Amino acid sequence: MNQHVDRRAILASSAGATAALATTLTSREALSMPQQRHPDAELFQLEQEMETVKVRMNELERTQSRLSRKAEKAAGAKPLHPSAWEMPSMPDDLKDMLTSARDRKMFGDLVKDGFDWRPAPVQAWHEAVAKERAQIQAAWDEYSQDGSLL
């Protein structure tokens, strides 16, 4: 046999052996060590679940909105809410009449007489406004008692 040993052959074989050893050790360590998960793996999973729930929630919201519109249409016209009612402004001629009547009275008489000191047209206007307010409140109360208000 050839006893001649070539330096290059020795170096090549030792480099190959070192690489093989490193590969073997790395694969053994990889097999013996448990697989590490990404630190944010749970967050990614929760984010995906939240996205699914968000899509479902949006679908339910659209469905609920559509059903609500259908129910309101089937229930008919909704009366004016009493808090949305605004008192009409008094006509200027009635304001002038009220101001002049107030200026002719003493404060004590105003308190003692209540509202009896107001001129008849001003009193009639106030009564008409009170009647309108009462009608709106009654319509709302009836609507609310029917169970239509949800």
C-alpha positions as CSV (number, residue, x, y, z in Angstrom):
1,M,0.0,0.0,0.0
2,N,0.9,3.5,-0.5
3,Q,2.2,5.0,2.6
4,H,2.5,8.4,1.2
5,V,0.2,10.8,3.0
6,D,-0.7,13.9,1.1
7,R,-1.2,17.1,3.3
8,R,-4.0,18.2,1.2
9,A,-5.9,15.0,1.6
10,I,-5.5,15.2,5.4
11,L,-6.7,18.8,5.5
12,A,-9.6,18.0,3.3
13,S,-10.7,15.0,5.3
14,S,-10.3,16.8,8.6
15,A,-12.4,19.8,7.3
16,G,-15.0,17.4,6.1
17,A,-15.0,15.6,9.4
18,T,-15.3,18.8,11.3
19,A,-18.3,19.9,9.2
20,A,-19.9,16.5,9.6
21,L,-19.3,16.7,13.4
22,A,-20.8,20.2,13.6
23,T,-23.8,19.1,11.6
24,T,-24.3,16.1,13.8
25,L,-24.0,18.1,17.0
26,T,-26.4,20.8,15.8
27,S,-29.0,18.2,14.7
28,R,-28.7,16.4,18.1
29,E,-29.1,19.7,19.9
30,A,-32.1,20.6,17.8
31,L,-33.7,17.2,18.5
32,S,-32.9,17.3,22.2
33,M,-34.1,21.0,22.7
34,P,-37.8,21.7,22.6
35,Q,-38.9,23.8,19.7
36,Q,-39.1,27.5,20.7
37,R,-42.2,29.4,19.7
38,H,-42.1,32.9,18.6
39,P,-42.6,35.2,21.6
40,D,-45.6,36.9,20.1
41,A,-47.3,33.7,18.8
42,E,-50.2,34.0,21.2
43,L,-50.7,37.6,20.3
44,F,-50.8,36.7,16.6
45,Q,-53.4,34.0,17.4
46,L,-55.5,36.4,19.5
47,E,-55.3,39.0,16.8
48,Q,-56.6,36.6,14.2
49,E,-59.4,35.5,16.5
50,M,-60.3,39.2,17.2
51,E,-60.4,39.8,13.4
52,T,-62.8,37.0,13.0
53,V,-65.0,38.2,15.8
54,K,-64.9,41.8,14.4
55,V,-66.1,40.6,11.0
56,R,-69.0,38.7,12.8
57,M,-69.8,41.7,14.9
58,N,-70.0,44.0,11.8
59,E,-72.4,41.5,10.1
60,L,-74.6,41.4,13.2
61,E,-74.6,45.2,13.4
62,R,-75.8,45.5,9.8
63,T,-78.5,42.9,10.3
64,Q,-79.7,44.6,13.5
65,S,-79.8,48.0,11.8
66,R,-81.8,46.5,8.9
67,L,-84.2,44.8,11.3
68,S,-84.6,48.0,13.3
69,R,-85.5,50.0,10.2
70,K,-88.1,47.4,9.3
71,A,-89.6,47.5,12.8
72,E,-89.8,51.3,12.8
73,K,-91.4,51.3,9.4
74,A,-94.0,48.6,10.6
75,A,-94.7,50.5,13.8
76,G,-95.7,53.7,11.9
77,A,-95.0,57.3,12.5
78,K,-93.3,58.1,15.8
79,P,-94.7,61.1,17.6
80,L,-92.6,64.1,18.6
81,H,-90.7,63.6,21.8
82,P,-91.8,66.1,24.5
83,S,-88.2,67.2,25.0
84,A,-87.8,67.9,21.3
85,W,-90.8,70.3,21.3
86,E,-89.9,73.9,21.3
87,M,-92.2,76.6,22.6
88,P,-93.1,79.0,19.8
89,S,-92.0,82.6,20.2
90,M,-94.7,85.0,21.2
91,P,-95.9,87.4,18.4
92,D,-94.6,90.9,18.7
93,D,-98.0,92.5,19.2
94,L,-98.7,90.2,22.2
95,K,-95.2,90.9,23.6
96,D,-95.9,94.7,23.5
97,M,-99.3,94.1,25.1
98,L,-97.8,92.0,27.9
99,T,-95.0,94.5,28.5
100,S,-97.3,97.5,28.7
101,A,-99.7,95.6,31.1
102,R,-96.8,94.6,33.3
103,D,-95.4,98.1,33.4
104,R,-98.8,99.4,34.7
105,K,-98.8,97.0,37.6
106,M,-97.0,97.1,40.9
107,F,-94.7,94.1,41.7
108,G,-96.8,93.1,44.7
109,D,-100.0,93.1,42.6
110,L,-98.2,90.8,40.0
111,V,-97.3,88.3,42.7
112,K,-100.7,88.5,44.4
113,D,-102.8,88.2,41.3
114,G,-100.7,85.3,39.7
115,F,-101.3,85.4,36.0
116,D,-104.7,87.1,36.1
117,W,-103.2,90.5,35.3
118,R,-102.2,89.4,31.8
119,P,-104.4,90.7,28.9
120,A,-106.9,88.2,27.5
121,P,-105.2,87.7,24.1
122,V,-101.9,87.0,25.9
123,Q,-103.6,84.6,28.3
124,A,-105.3,82.9,25.3
125,W,-101.9,82.5,23.6
126,H,-100.3,81.0,26.7
127,E,-103.3,78.6,27.1
128,A,-103.0,77.5,23.4
129,V,-99.2,76.8,23.9
130,A,-100.0,74.8,27.1
131,K,-102.6,72.9,25.3
132,E,-100.2,72.1,22.4
133,R,-97.6,70.9,25.0
134,A,-100.1,68.7,26.7
135,Q,-101.2,67.1,23.4
136,I,-97.6,66.3,22.5
137,Q,-97.0,64.8,26.0
138,A,-100.2,62.8,25.7
139,A,-99.3,61.4,22.3
140,W,-95.9,60.4,23.6
141,D,-97.3,58.8,26.7
142,E,-99.8,56.8,24.6
143,Y,-97.0,55.8,22.2
144,S,-94.8,54.7,25.1
145,Q,-97.5,52.7,26.9
146,D,-98.2,50.7,23.7
147,G,-94.8,49.1,24.0
148,S,-93.8,50.6,20.7
149,L,-91.0,52.6,22.3
150,L,-87.9,50.3,22.5
